[in-house]
Amino acid sequence: MAIGMANAGFRHAAVIEWDHDACETFRENQRHHANAVEGWPLVEGDVRDFDYGNISKEVVVVSGGPPCQPFSLGGKHRGFRDERDMFPEAVRAVRELRPRAFIFENVKGLLRETFANYFEHVLLQMSHPSFARKKGESWQEHRARLEQHHTARRGRSEYNVVFRLLNAANYGVPQRRERVFLVGFRSDLNANWSFPESSHSEDALLRAQWITGEYWDEHKVAKRNRPALDARREGRIARLRSVTLDTKQRWRTVRDALTGLPDPERVKTSSMANHTVNPGARSYPGHTGSPLDEPAKTLKAGDHGVPGGENMLARPDGRIRYFTVREAARLQTFPDNYVFQGAWSEAMRQLGNAVPVKLAETVARSVARTLETTA
């Protein structure tokens, strides 16, 4: 998220991260002057202990990804009962800094019916951050007060907040990764903003593969080496032959993302950082890896065992192996000069917890353009 914000033109006043290994990754990249993190004012620590009064300059945008595990479909689903729920801290940052806008990201699971009441509470808090929770007040009691305040004439929202579930593949990321984005603008700005329209589509990929063949030509894949068309897609392909051409770009695939990288199983020593194979990959129901000619499945971080059994490449001939850290970084659209610290499992955990750089940048650029018109 932070790299995407920087790519969109924002300069960081503070980057707060509690995880030591992630901070070591930041510091290592700063040591070798990776442009992505050059000059970041990194603060290693718990955001609950951070004093926003120490930031002397005006903060235009607050952005972040409150830990997603409380709401993750693959987690324990404890939601607001989970001590890792940092939405209260996201609200505190907005309340104390009064930015012109904010961008927060979380997992698709946040929209589950189980968390509907709590999600409403989050949205109301984001809309009225100054209407703080009282000491000893439960979140349900606070939500009720917020509802009354919100519906009263005097309760005009401090921030106009919208949210949407975005699939990273629809914005040029070579990965199917659905995430909820919450974006708010301070109401006195009278900003007119909506989420950026998707730029890529699955239909365009299917057309390039199974109608024009340009996808295979681009990658110099001979006909004998191309996978067979899935019978379940034959009807869809037939429909695409008869409809107007899709003006969007095609989804990017794992093959697209790995273009230019040496095969780590053939080249044992590579000058490319973080590009060595971790052994032991195996396929089992629900964990079958990512096909080479589709966007990758969602990279996962995981709390236990090997982080993310899905973090594997599935070759057309049926062979599987774990993605190298560099390959996973490509799937998350990190620049190649951004290196990761820690063992394979730790580096993959950092990547699984990350927002795809390109998706963060797309949303951030859209917000920046609107802010420029309200200056």
BALOBA-1460 file (C-alpha; in Angstrom, 3 decimals):
// residues 375
<rec num="1" residu="m" x="0.000" y="0.000" z="0.000"/>
<rec num="2" residu="a" x="2.746" y="2.440" z="0.936"/>
<rec num="3" residu="i" x="4.660" y="1.879" z="-2.310"/>
<rec num="4" residu="g" x="1.463" y="2.329" z="-4.328"/>
<rec num="5" residu="m" x="0.734" y="5.592" z="-2.503"/>
<rec num="6" residu="a" x="4.285" y="6.820" z="-3.204"/>
<rec num="7" residu="n" x="3.983" y="5.858" z="-6.880"/>
<rec num="8" residu="a" x="0.808" y="7.945" z="-7.027"/>
<rec num="9" residu="g" x="2.745" y="11.013" z="-5.881"/>
<rec num="10" residu="f" x="2.177" y="11.061" z="-2.123"/>
<rec num="11" residu="r" x="5.075" y="11.692" z="0.258"/>
<rec num="12" residu="h" x="4.921" y="9.785" z="3.533"/>
<rec num="13" residu="a" x="4.837" y="11.678" z="6.830"/>
<rec num="14" residu="a" x="5.076" y="8.386" z="8.757"/>
<rec num="15" residu="v" x="5.039" y="4.686" z="7.896"/>
<rec num="16" residu="i" x="4.021" y="2.669" z="10.956"/>
<rec num="17" residu="e" x="4.664" y="-1.090" z="11.067"/>
<rec num="18" residu="w" x="4.834" y="-3.365" z="14.091"/>
<rec num="19" residu="d" x="6.251" y="-6.497" z="12.421"/>
<rec num="20" residu="h" x="10.021" y="-6.594" z="12.865"/>
<rec num="21" residu="d" x="10.779" y="-8.669" z="9.764"/>
<rec num="22" residu="a" x="8.708" y="-6.361" z="7.584"/>
<rec num="23" residu="c" x="10.610" y="-3.397" z="9.036"/>
<rec num="24" residu="e" x="13.908" y="-5.137" z="8.300"/>
<rec num="25" residu="t" x="12.742" y="-5.520" z="4.705"/>
<rec num="26" residu="f" x="12.044" y="-1.770" z="4.553"/>
<rec num="27" residu="r" x="15.453" y="-0.970" z="6.050"/>
<rec num="28" residu="e" x="17.319" y="-3.295" z="3.696"/>
<rec num="29" residu="n" x="15.711" y="-1.624" z="0.701"/>
<rec num="30" residu="q" x="16.536" y="1.795" z="2.102"/>
<rec num="31" residu="r" x="20.168" y="0.704" z="2.550"/>
<rec num="32" residu="h" x="20.513" y="-0.110" z="-1.130"/>
<rec num="33" residu="h" x="18.459" y="2.949" z="-2.139"/>
<rec num="34" residu="a" x="15.454" y="1.229" z="-3.681"/>
<rec num="35" residu="n" x="13.415" y="4.098" z="-5.064"/>
<rec num="36" residu="a" x="10.214" y="2.563" z="-3.725"/>
<rec num="37" residu="v" x="11.115" y="3.270" z="-0.093"/>
<rec num="38" residu="e" x="13.796" y="5.943" z="-0.320"/>
<rec num="39" residu="g" x="13.557" y="8.346" z="2.601"/>
<rec num="40" residu="w" x="10.530" y="6.767" z="4.251"/>
<rec num="41" residu="p" x="10.127" y="7.891" z="7.900"/>
<rec num="42" residu="l" x="9.701" y="4.349" z="9.207"/>
<rec num="43" residu="v" x="8.366" y="3.808" z="12.722"/>
<rec num="44" residu="e" x="8.646" y="0.269" z="14.096"/>
<rec num="45" residu="g" x="6.063" y="-0.235" z="16.796"/>
<rec num="46" residu="d" x="2.453" y="-0.766" z="17.754"/>
<rec num="47" residu="v" x="0.182" y="1.802" z="16.107"/>
<rec num="48" residu="r" x="-1.813" y="1.912" z="19.354"/>
<rec num="49" residu="d" x="1.191" y="3.601" z="20.957"/>
<rec num="50" residu="f" x="1.815" y="6.106" z="18.171"/>
<rec num="51" residu="d" x="1.319" y="9.798" z="18.967"/>
<rec num="52" residu="y" x="-0.043" y="11.558" z="15.883"/>
<rec num="53" residu="g" x="0.772" y="14.858" z="17.543"/>
<rec num="54" residu="n" x="4.398" y="14.225" z="16.564"/>
<rec num="55" residu="i" x="3.499" y="14.779" z="12.897"/>
<rec num="56" residu="s" x="4.003" y="18.491" z="12.344"/>
<rec num="57" residu="k" x="2.952" y="18.748" z="8.692"/>
<rec num="58" residu="e" x="-0.565" y="18.521" z="7.295"/>
<rec num="59" residu="v" x="-1.571" y="14.981" z="6.397"/>
<rec num="60" residu="v" x="-3.577" y="14.921" z="3.173"/>
<rec num="61" residu="v" x="-4.406" y="11.190" z="3.107"/>
<rec num="62" residu="v" x="-4.325" y="8.421" z="5.695"/>
<rec num="63" residu="s" x="-3.977" y="4.958" z="4.198"/>
<rec num="64" residu="g" x="-3.488" y="1.485" z="5.533"/>
<rec num="65" residu="g" x="-4.577" y="-2.089" z="5.842"/>
<rec num="66" residu="p" x="-5.853" y="-2.937" z="9.321"/>
<rec num="67" residu="p" x="-4.847" y="-6.567" z="10.002"/>
<rec num="68" residu="c" x="-7.181" y="-8.767" z="8.013"/>
<rec num="69" residu="q" x="-6.964" y="-12.030" z="9.972"/>
<rec num="70" residu="p" x="-9.986" y="-11.249" z="12.186"/>
<rec num="71" residu="f" x="-12.184" y="-11.207" z="9.068"/>
<rec num="72" residu="s" x="-10.303" y="-13.555" z="6.727"/>
<rec num="73" residu="l" x="-12.176" y="-16.509" z="5.239"/>
<rec num="74" residu="g" x="-9.120" y="-18.590" z="6.031"/>
<rec num="75" residu="g" x="-8.737" y="-17.349" z="9.607"/>
<rec num="76" residu="k" x="-10.503" y="-17.902" z="12.903"/>
<rec num="77" residu="h" x="-13.326" y="-15.429" z="12.068"/>
<rec num="78" residu="r" x="-13.232" y="-13.755" z="15.481"/>
<rec num="79" residu="g" x="-13.836" y="-10.293" z="14.006"/>
<rec num="80" residu="f" x="-14.228" y="-7.575" z="16.623"/>
<rec num="81" residu="r" x="-13.358" y="-10.103" z="19.355"/>
<rec num="82" residu="d" x="-9.879" y="-10.523" z="17.872"/>
<rec num="83" residu="e" x="-7.167" y="-8.425" z="19.497"/>
<rec num="84" residu="r" x="-5.697" y="-7.863" z="16.022"/>
<rec num="85" residu="d" x="-8.763" y="-5.836" z="14.964"/>
<rec num="86" residu="m" x="-7.173" y="-2.468" z="14.260"/>
<rec num="87" residu="f" x="-10.174" y="-0.656" z="12.801"/>
<rec num="88" residu="p" x="-10.464" y="1.377" z="16.032"/>
<rec num="89" residu="e" x="-6.918" y="2.594" z="15.356"/>
<rec num="90" residu="a" x="-7.756" y="3.437" z="11.740"/>
<rec num="91" residu="v" x="-10.605" y="5.593" z="13.044"/>
<rec num="92" residu="r" x="-8.313" y="7.206" z="15.640"/>
<rec num="93" residu="a" x="-5.833" y="8.165" z="12.930"/>
<rec num="94" residu="v" x="-8.596" y="9.872" z="10.949"/>
<rec num="95" residu="r" x="-10.008" y="11.559" z="14.062"/>
<rec num="96" residu="e" x="-6.675" y="12.998" z="15.188"/>
<rec num="97" residu="l" x="-5.163" y="13.885" z="11.812"/>
<rec num="98" residu="r" x="-8.318" y="15.141" z="10.040"/>
<rec num="99" residu="p" x="-6.937" y="14.236" z="6.593"/>
<rec num="100" residu="r" x="-8.675" y="15.387" z="3.442"/>
<rec num="101" residu="a" x="-9.196" y="11.741" z="2.484"/>
<rec num="102" residu="f" x="-8.453" y="8.191" z="3.590"/>
<rec num="103" residu="i" x="-7.977" y="4.797" z="1.933"/>
<rec num="104" residu="f" x="-8.275" y="1.549" z="3.876"/>
<rec num="105" residu="e" x="-8.126" y="-2.022" z="2.589"/>
<rec num="106" residu="n" x="-9.279" y="-5.323" z="4.032"/>
<rec num="107" residu="v" x="-10.248" y="-8.853" z="3.042"/>
<rec num="108" residu="k" x="-13.441" y="-9.923" z="1.291"/>
<rec num="109" residu="g" x="-14.499" y="-11.718" z="4.466"/>
<rec num="110" residu="l" x="-15.267" y="-8.351" z="6.048"/>
<rec num="111" residu="l" x="-18.465" y="-8.331" z="3.957"/>
<rec num="112" residu="r" x="-19.706" y="-11.663" z="5.322"/>
<rec num="113" residu="e" x="-23.134" y="-11.614" z="6.880"/>
<rec num="114" residu="t" x="-21.544" y="-12.650" z="10.182"/>
<rec num="115" residu="f" x="-19.753" y="-9.286" z="10.367"/>
<rec num="116" residu="a" x="-22.525" y="-7.123" z="8.864"/>
<rec num="117" residu="n" x="-23.378" y="-5.304" z="12.080"/>
<rec num="118" residu="y" x="-19.758" y="-4.644" z="12.904"/>
<rec num="119" residu="f" x="-19.021" y="-3.449" z="9.372"/>
<rec num="120" residu="e" x="-21.883" y="-0.975" z="9.709"/>
<rec num="121" residu="h" x="-20.232" y="0.192" z="12.926"/>
<rec num="122" residu="v" x="-16.926" y="0.692" z="11.075"/>
<rec num="123" residu="l" x="-18.599" y="2.731" z="8.318"/>
<rec num="124" residu="l" x="-20.430" y="4.926" z="10.826"/>
<rec num="125" residu="q" x="-17.201" y="5.554" z="12.728"/>
<rec num="126" residu="m" x="-15.401" y="6.455" z="9.514"/>
<rec num="127" residu="s" x="-18.204" y="8.859" z="8.648"/>
<rec num="128" residu="h" x="-18.195" y="10.437" z="12.146"/>
<rec num="129" residu="p" x="-14.682" y="9.881" z="13.560"/>
<rec num="130" residu="s" x="-15.082" y="12.645" z="16.187"/>
<rec num="131" residu="f" x="-18.065" y="10.816" z="17.683"/>
<rec num="132" residu="a" x="-15.793" y="8.645" z="19.797"/>
<rec num="133" residu="r" x="-16.643" y="5.600" z="21.846"/>
<rec num="134" residu="k" x="-17.061" y="6.293" z="25.551"/>
<rec num="135" residu="k" x="-15.062" y="4.515" z="28.206"/>
<rec num="136" residu="g" x="-16.755" y="1.237" z="29.083"/>
<rec num="137" residu="e" x="-19.180" y="1.496" z="26.160"/>
<rec num="138" residu="s" x="-19.656" y="-1.637" z="24.075"/>
<rec num="139" residu="w" x="-19.327" y="-1.377" z="20.321"/>
<rec num="140" residu="q" x="-23.036" y="-2.225" z="20.004"/>
<rec num="141" residu="e" x="-23.960" y="0.681" z="22.284"/>
<rec num="142" residu="h" x="-21.627" y="2.960" z="20.380"/>
<rec num="143" residu="r" x="-23.167" y="1.864" z="17.091"/>
<rec num="144" residu="a" x="-26.650" y="2.706" z="18.385"/>
<rec num="145" residu="r" x="-25.509" y="6.210" z="19.389"/>
<rec num="146" residu="l" x="-23.831" y="6.639" z="16.023"/>
<rec num="147" residu="e" x="-27.018" y="5.621" z="14.208"/>
<rec num="148" residu="q" x="-28.993" y="8.223" z="16.162"/>
<rec num="149" residu="h" x="-26.346" y="10.866" z="15.496"/>
<rec num="150" residu="h" x="-26.136" y="9.929" z="11.817"/>
<rec num="151" residu="t" x="-29.888" y="10.176" z="11.249"/>
<rec num="152" residu="a" x="-30.295" y="13.433" z="13.167"/>
<rec num="153" residu="r" x="-30.206" y="16.706" z="11.222"/>
<rec num="154" residu="r" x="-27.205" y="17.824" z="13.244"/>
<rec num="155" residu="g" x="-25.361" y="14.618" z="12.372"/>
<rec num="156" residu="r" x="-23.984" y="15.658" z="8.989"/>
<rec num="157" residu="s" x="-21.163" y="13.278" z="8.123"/>
<rec num="158" residu="e" x="-17.630" y="14.530" z="8.660"/>
<rec num="159" residu="y" x="-16.507" y="12.179" z="5.877"/>
<rec num="160" residu="n" x="-18.393" y="10.859" z="2.883"/>
<rec num="161" residu="v" x="-17.470" y="7.176" z="2.773"/>
<rec num="162" residu="v" x="-17.893" y="4.554" z="0.048"/>
<rec num="163" residu="f" x="-16.655" y="0.988" z="-0.222"/>
<rec num="164" residu="r" x="-16.298" y="-1.584" z="-2.971"/>
<rec num="165" residu="l" x="-15.009" y="-5.100" z="-3.432"/>
<rec num="166" residu="l" x="-12.236" y="-4.944" z="-6.034"/>
<rec num="167" residu="n" x="-10.628" y="-7.856" z="-7.870"/>
<rec num="168" residu="a" x="-6.959" y="-7.040" z="-8.452"/>
<rec num="169" residu="a" x="-6.996" y="-9.010" z="-11.725"/>
<rec num="170" residu="n" x="-9.386" y="-6.419" z="-13.172"/>
<rec num="171" residu="y" x="-6.714" y="-3.734" z="-12.678"/>
<rec num="172" residu="g" x="-3.733" y="-5.427" z="-14.309"/>
<rec num="173" residu="v" x="-2.472" y="-7.512" z="-11.379"/>
<rec num="174" residu="p" x="-1.631" y="-11.110" z="-12.418"/>
<rec num="175" residu="q" x="-3.588" y="-12.509" z="-9.487"/>
<rec num="176" residu="r" x="-7.217" y="-13.092" z="-8.549"/>
<rec num="177" residu="r" x="-7.277" y="-11.169" z="-5.304"/>
<rec num="178" residu="e" x="-10.545" y="-9.713" z="-4.011"/>
<rec num="179" residu="r" x="-10.228" y="-7.003" z="-1.392"/>
<rec num="180" residu="v" x="-12.576" y="-4.442" z="0.153"/>
<rec num="181" residu="f" x="-11.501" y="-0.805" z="-0.168"/>
<rec num="182" residu="l" x="-13.017" y="1.919" z="2.005"/>
<rec num="183" residu="v" x="-12.447" y="5.445" z="0.735"/>
<rec num="184" residu="g" x="-13.618" y="8.640" z="2.381"/>
<rec num="185" residu="f" x="-13.370" y="12.348" z="1.592"/>
<rec num="186" residu="r" x="-13.832" y="15.109" z="4.130"/>
<rec num="187" residu="s" x="-17.351" y="16.402" z="3.548"/>
<rec num="188" residu="d" x="-16.360" y="20.082" z="3.429"/>
<rec num="189" residu="l" x="-14.421" y="19.358" z="0.215"/>
<rec num="190" residu="n" x="-17.602" y="18.497" z="-1.705"/>
<rec num="191" residu="a" x="-15.557" y="15.950" z="-3.647"/>
<rec num="192" residu="n" x="-17.113" y="14.037" z="-6.510"/>
<rec num="193" residu="w" x="-15.357" y="10.683" z="-6.672"/>
<rec num="194" residu="s" x="-16.071" y="7.106" z="-7.620"/>
<rec num="195" residu="f" x="-13.908" y="4.010" z="-7.784"/>
<rec num="196" residu="p" x="-11.803" y="3.744" z="-10.945"/>
<rec num="197" residu="e" x="-13.315" y="1.523" z="-13.597"/>
<rec num="198" residu="s" x="-11.620" y="-1.790" z="-14.262"/>
<rec num="199" residu="s" x="-9.035" y="-1.798" z="-17.044"/>
<rec num="200" residu="h" x="-8.628" y="-5.551" z="-17.638"/>
<rec num="201" residu="s" x="-11.056" y="-8.421" z="-18.173"/>
<rec num="202" residu="e" x="-11.254" y="-12.195" z="-18.292"/>
<rec num="203" residu="d" x="-13.192" y="-12.049" z="-21.577"/>
<rec num="204" residu="a" x="-10.289" y="-10.244" z="-23.230"/>
<rec num="205" residu="l" x="-7.903" y="-12.966" z="-22.012"/>
<rec num="206" residu="l" x="-10.134" y="-15.769" z="-23.284"/>
<rec num="207" residu="r" x="-10.438" y="-14.046" z="-26.644"/>
<rec num="208" residu="a" x="-6.635" y="-13.680" z="-26.898"/>
<rec num="209" residu="q" x="-6.125" y="-17.329" z="-26.009"/>
<rec num="210" residu="w" x="-8.925" y="-19.182" z="-27.777"/>
<rec num="211" residu="i" x="-10.118" y="-16.946" z="-30.609"/>
<rec num="212" residu="t" x="-7.217" y="-14.851" z="-31.947"/>
<rec num="213" residu="g" x="-4.404" y="-16.954" z="-30.445"/>
<rec num="214" residu="e" x="-2.316" y="-13.816" z="-29.929"/>
<rec num="215" residu="y" x="-1.608" y="-14.742" z="-26.309"/>
<rec num="216" residu="w" x="0.215" y="-17.936" z="-27.344"/>
<rec num="217" residu="d" x="1.978" y="-16.170" z="-30.193"/>
<rec num="218" residu="e" x="3.202" y="-13.462" z="-27.842"/>
<rec num="219" residu="h" x="4.730" y="-16.081" z="-25.558"/>
<rec num="220" residu="k" x="5.964" y="-18.243" z="-28.451"/>
<rec num="221" residu="v" x="4.051" y="-21.292" z="-27.228"/>
<rec num="222" residu="a" x="3.736" y="-23.878" z="-30.002"/>
<rec num="223" residu="k" x="0.312" y="-25.418" z="-30.588"/>
<rec num="224" residu="r" x="1.471" y="-28.812" z="-29.338"/>
<rec num="225" residu="n" x="2.454" y="-27.224" z="-25.990"/>
<rec num="226" residu="r" x="-0.768" y="-25.329" z="-25.414"/>
<rec num="227" residu="p" x="-3.249" y="-26.636" z="-22.846"/>
<rec num="228" residu="a" x="-6.568" y="-27.999" z="-24.069"/>
<rec num="229" residu="l" x="-9.608" y="-25.770" z="-23.898"/>
<rec num="230" residu="d" x="-11.691" y="-26.613" z="-20.834"/>
<rec num="231" residu="a" x="-14.991" y="-28.040" z="-22.100"/>
<rec num="232" residu="r" x="-16.841" y="-25.940" z="-19.523"/>
<rec num="233" residu="r" x="-15.676" y="-22.814" z="-21.335"/>
<rec num="234" residu="e" x="-16.738" y="-23.797" z="-24.844"/>
<rec num="235" residu="g" x="-20.107" y="-22.036" z="-24.559"/>
<rec num="236" residu="r" x="-18.467" y="-18.875" z="-23.287"/>
<rec num="237" residu="i" x="-15.935" y="-18.880" z="-26.113"/>
<rec num="238" residu="a" x="-18.761" y="-19.301" z="-28.635"/>
<rec num="239" residu="r" x="-20.530" y="-16.293" z="-27.139"/>
<rec num="240" residu="l" x="-17.350" y="-14.202" z="-27.314"/>
<rec num="241" residu="r" x="-17.068" y="-14.930" z="-31.031"/>
<rec num="242" residu="s" x="-20.399" y="-13.210" z="-31.615"/>
<rec num="243" residu="v" x="-20.190" y="-10.178" z="-29.318"/>
<rec num="244" residu="t" x="-18.558" y="-6.786" z="-29.752"/>
<rec num="245" residu="l" x="-14.845" y="-6.693" z="-29.048"/>
<rec num="246" residu="d" x="-13.935" y="-5.958" z="-25.432"/>
<rec num="247" residu="t" x="-12.048" y="-2.652" z="-25.294"/>
<rec num="248" residu="k" x="-10.370" y="-3.615" z="-22.033"/>
<rec num="249" residu="q" x="-6.939" y="-5.174" z="-21.803"/>
<rec num="250" residu="r" x="-6.697" y="-8.874" z="-21.075"/>
<rec num="251" residu="w" x="-6.174" y="-10.258" z="-17.621"/>
<rec num="252" residu="r" x="-2.474" y="-10.807" z="-16.941"/>
<rec num="253" residu="t" x="-1.455" y="-14.379" z="-16.200"/>
<rec num="254" residu="v" x="1.217" y="-16.143" z="-14.190"/>
<rec num="255" residu="r" x="3.100" y="-16.686" z="-17.455"/>
<rec num="256" residu="d" x="2.963" y="-12.929" z="-18.113"/>
<rec num="257" residu="a" x="4.266" y="-12.170" z="-14.629"/>
<rec num="258" residu="l" x="7.169" y="-14.613" z="-14.814"/>
<rec num="259" residu="t" x="8.366" y="-13.532" z="-18.263"/>
<rec num="260" residu="g" x="12.069" y="-12.697" z="-18.150"/>
<rec num="261" residu="l" x="12.780" y="-14.642" z="-14.965"/>
<rec num="262" residu="p" x="15.112" y="-17.630" z="-15.279"/>
<rec num="263" residu="d" x="13.608" y="-21.018" z="-14.422"/>
<rec num="264" residu="p" x="14.839" y="-21.514" z="-10.829"/>
<rec num="265" residu="e" x="14.800" y="-25.306" z="-11.234"/>
<rec num="266" residu="r" x="17.227" y="-25.130" z="-14.158"/>
<rec num="267" residu="v" x="19.359" y="-22.166" z="-13.103"/>
<rec num="268" residu="k" x="20.556" y="-23.028" z="-9.614"/>
<rec num="269" residu="t" x="22.353" y="-19.732" z="-9.023"/>
<rec num="270" residu="s" x="20.590" y="-16.581" z="-10.148"/>
<rec num="271" residu="s" x="21.617" y="-12.949" z="-9.923"/>
<rec num="272" residu="m" x="17.949" y="-12.187" z="-9.258"/>
<rec num="273" residu="a" x="17.335" y="-11.624" z="-5.535"/>
<rec num="274" residu="n" x="14.894" y="-13.944" z="-3.712"/>
<rec num="275" residu="h" x="14.716" y="-16.369" z="-6.636"/>
<rec num="276" residu="t" x="15.450" y="-19.831" z="-5.250"/>
<rec num="277" residu="v" x="13.081" y="-22.803" z="-5.042"/>
<rec num="278" residu="n" x="11.712" y="-23.950" z="-1.706"/>
<rec num="279" residu="p" x="11.165" y="-27.731" z="-1.840"/>
<rec num="280" residu="g" x="8.267" y="-29.789" z="-0.537"/>
<rec num="281" residu="a" x="5.280" y="-28.547" z="-2.538"/>
<rec num="282" residu="r" x="2.408" y="-30.996" z="-2.774"/>
<rec num="283" residu="s" x="-1.110" y="-30.842" z="-4.119"/>
<rec num="284" residu="y" x="-4.185" y="-31.889" z="-2.174"/>
<rec num="285" residu="p" x="-7.909" y="-31.025" z="-2.313"/>
<rec num="286" residu="g" x="-8.360" y="-27.260" z="-2.072"/>
<rec num="287" residu="h" x="-4.642" y="-26.620" z="-2.642"/>
<rec num="288" residu="t" x="-3.880" y="-27.288" z="-6.275"/>
<rec num="289" residu="g" x="-1.684" y="-24.351" z="-7.226"/>
<rec num="290" residu="s" x="-2.053" y="-21.610" z="-9.821"/>
<rec num="291" residu="p" x="-2.286" y="-22.550" z="-13.534"/>
<rec num="292" residu="l" x="0.417" y="-20.937" z="-15.648"/>
<rec num="293" residu="d" x="-1.982" y="-19.360" z="-18.135"/>
<rec num="294" residu="e" x="-4.447" y="-17.749" z="-15.738"/>
<rec num="295" residu="p" x="-4.041" y="-15.072" z="-13.085"/>
<rec num="296" residu="a" x="-2.646" y="-16.641" z="-9.925"/>
<rec num="297" residu="k" x="-4.912" y="-17.666" z="-7.109"/>
<rec num="298" residu="t" x="-4.772" y="-15.372" z="-4.086"/>
<rec num="299" residu="l" x="-1.380" y="-15.461" z="-2.388"/>
<rec num="300" residu="k" x="-1.879" y="-16.250" z="1.267"/>
<rec num="301" residu="a" x="0.049" y="-15.481" z="4.420"/>
<rec num="302" residu="g" x="-1.214" y="-18.132" z="6.836"/>
<rec num="303" residu="d" x="-0.893" y="-18.400" z="10.600"/>
<rec num="304" residu="h" x="0.468" y="-21.919" z="10.838"/>
<rec num="305" residu="g" x="2.261" y="-24.591" z="8.831"/>
<rec num="306" residu="v" x="3.550" y="-23.644" z="5.394"/>
<rec num="307" residu="p" x="2.055" y="-20.195" z="4.748"/>
<rec num="308" residu="g" x="-0.488" y="-20.551" z="1.991"/>
<rec num="309" residu="g" x="-0.746" y="-23.990" z="0.430"/>
<rec num="310" residu="e" x="-1.962" y="-22.198" z="-2.690"/>
<rec num="311" residu="n" x="1.321" y="-20.343" z="-3.178"/>
<rec num="312" residu="m" x="2.315" y="-22.831" z="-5.873"/>
<rec num="313" residu="l" x="2.833" y="-22.888" z="-9.618"/>
<rec num="314" residu="a" x="0.876" y="-25.576" z="-11.494"/>
<rec num="315" residu="r" x="2.524" y="-26.347" z="-14.829"/>
<rec num="316" residu="p" x="0.490" y="-27.570" z="-17.826"/>
<rec num="317" residu="d" x="2.136" y="-31.013" z="-17.533"/>
<rec num="318" residu="g" x="0.851" y="-31.424" z="-13.973"/>
<rec num="319" residu="r" x="4.103" y="-30.672" z="-12.128"/>
<rec num="320" residu="i" x="3.889" y="-28.279" z="-9.197"/>
<rec num="321" residu="r" x="6.352" y="-26.307" z="-7.104"/>
<rec num="322" residu="y" x="6.231" y="-23.408" z="-4.714"/>
<rec num="323" residu="f" x="6.606" y="-19.930" z="-6.178"/>
<rec num="324" residu="t" x="9.934" y="-18.363" z="-5.373"/>
<rec num="325" residu="v" x="9.761" y="-15.176" z="-3.344"/>
<rec num="326" residu="r" x="10.661" y="-13.162" z="-6.460"/>
<rec num="327" residu="e" x="7.894" y="-14.804" z="-8.451"/>
<rec num="328" residu="a" x="5.396" y="-14.062" z="-5.686"/>
<rec num="329" residu="a" x="6.641" y="-10.468" z="-5.628"/>
<rec num="330" residu="r" x="5.959" y="-10.253" z="-9.368"/>
<rec num="331" residu="l" x="2.432" y="-11.564" z="-8.740"/>
<rec num="332" residu="q" x="1.973" y="-8.761" z="-6.194"/>
<rec num="333" residu="t" x="3.492" y="-6.255" z="-8.699"/>
<rec num="334" residu="f" x="6.456" y="-5.277" z="-6.522"/>
<rec num="335" residu="p" x="9.427" y="-3.839" z="-8.440"/>
<rec num="336" residu="d" x="12.274" y="-6.285" z="-9.041"/>
<rec num="337" residu="n" x="14.728" y="-4.143" z="-7.081"/>
<rec num="338" residu="y" x="12.618" y="-4.538" z="-3.935"/>
<rec num="339" residu="v" x="14.135" y="-7.364" z="-1.886"/>
<rec num="340" residu="f" x="12.618" y="-9.303" z="1.000"/>
<rec num="341" residu="q" x="14.322" y="-10.172" z="4.271"/>
<rec num="342" residu="g" x="13.846" y="-13.389" z="6.215"/>
<rec num="343" residu="a" x="13.417" y="-17.049" z="5.373"/>
<rec num="344" residu="w" x="11.135" y="-18.180" z="2.523"/>
<rec num="345" residu="s" x="8.151" y="-18.656" z="4.857"/>
<rec num="346" residu="e" x="8.609" y="-15.221" z="6.431"/>
<rec num="347" residu="a" x="9.058" y="-13.461" z="3.097"/>
<rec num="348" residu="m" x="5.950" y="-15.201" z="1.733"/>
<rec num="349" residu="r" x="4.023" y="-14.109" z="4.815"/>
<rec num="350" residu="q" x="4.986" y="-10.497" z="4.133"/>
<rec num="351" residu="l" x="3.858" y="-10.890" z="0.528"/>
<rec num="352" residu="g" x="0.617" y="-12.623" z="1.471"/>
<rec num="353" residu="n" x="-0.230" y="-9.747" z="3.800"/>
<rec num="354" residu="a" x="0.563" y="-7.073" z="1.200"/>
<rec num="355" residu="v" x="-1.707" y="-5.039" z="-1.044"/>
<rec num="356" residu="p" x="-0.761" y="-5.443" z="-4.730"/>
<rec num="357" residu="v" x="1.290" y="-2.355" z="-5.551"/>
<rec num="358" residu="k" x="-0.485" y="-1.714" z="-8.855"/>
<rec num="359" residu="l" x="-3.955" y="-1.922" z="-7.291"/>
<rec num="360" residu="a" x="-3.004" y="0.449" z="-4.460"/>
<rec num="361" residu="e" x="-1.472" y="2.855" z="-6.966"/>
<rec num="362" residu="t" x="-4.586" y="2.805" z="-9.176"/>
<rec num="363" residu="v" x="-6.896" y="3.722" z="-6.298"/>
<rec num="364" residu="a" x="-4.432" y="6.272" z="-4.900"/>
<rec num="365" residu="r" x="-3.987" y="8.033" z="-8.267"/>
<rec num="366" residu="s" x="-7.739" y="8.324" z="-8.605"/>
<rec num="367" residu="v" x="-8.024" y="9.874" z="-5.138"/>
<rec num="368" residu="a" x="-5.092" y="12.215" z="-5.889"/>
<rec num="369" residu="r" x="-6.751" y="13.505" z="-9.068"/>
<rec num="370" residu="t" x="-9.920" y="14.336" z="-7.157"/>
<rec num="371" residu="l" x="-7.974" y="16.059" z="-4.377"/>
<rec num="372" residu="e" x="-6.228" y="18.225" z="-6.967"/>
<rec num="373" residu="t" x="-9.603" y="19.529" z="-8.150"/>
<rec num="374" residu="t" x="-10.683" y="20.358" z="-4.579"/>
<rec num="375" residu="a" x="-7.496" y="22.181" z="-3.544"/>
